[in-house]
Amino acid sequence: MNNDITDRIITENIIAGGWNYSRIIRRGQALRLTDIEGGGNVSAMFYNAANFSERFNLGDTLKIQHICRLTRNCCIYSDMGRILMSVPEDTCGWHDMLCGCAHAALIEKKFGKKEYQEAHNDFYRNGYDSLLVELGKHGMTKRDFTEIINFFSKVVVDDTGAMSFVENNANPGC
């Protein structure tokens, strides 16, 4: 029997920048994220699919493992102290767990304003609103918004506590 992950792929999706996606991952299934072009970011939230009130807990995930980033052989813990997911492989090496996601004001400041009415599907999106859309698909609201992990992004903290974003942390194919 061949155990290559490509033999076990049940779905493959390419998600354009700024778009959103959600999926329930069952026990024993794997989620593989690939930054095709490099320099990307995937803001992700995690919940127990059988009970959405059990969700990713940043504090426990960091302190139990003595980490400040997510990488190979790390786990994602819930607020009930259980492992929601593990990271058995990682070709990027650093995924941000400290900074949260972009809001509309940040996107407007960085890129300007481009709303749906003028740009249609090319309007500027932000992580917060996109995550709210996905929560709604599962019957949840902004009250269910929880901590996130930014896959492929790297933020470092210096000795003074200042945080700095590291450009292009992820290489193409990472």
DADA-V764441 format. One record per backbone hydrogen bond with DSSP energy under -1.0 kcal/mol. CO is the residue of the C=O (numbers start at 1). NH is the residue of the N-H. Records with the same first field share a line. If there is no record, write none. Layout:
CO: NH + NH
//
This chain:
4: 7
5: 8
16: 19
26: 29
34: 36
35: 173
42: 151
44: 149
46: 56
48: 51
51: 54
54: 48
55: 79
57: 61
58: 62
59: 63
60: 64
62: 67
70: 95
71: 74
74: 87
76: 84 + 85
77: 57
78: 81
82: 78
85: 76
87: 73
95: 70
96: 150
102: 128
103: 107
104: 108
105: 109
106: 110
107: 111
108: 112
114: 124
115: 119
116: 120
119: 122
120: 123
126: 130
127: 131
128: 132
129: 133
130: 134
131: 135
132: 136
133: 137
135: 138 + 140
136: 139
141: 144
142: 145
149: 44
150: 96 + 153
151: 42
153: 96
154: 166
156: 164
158: 161
162: 158
164: 156
170: 39
171: 174
//
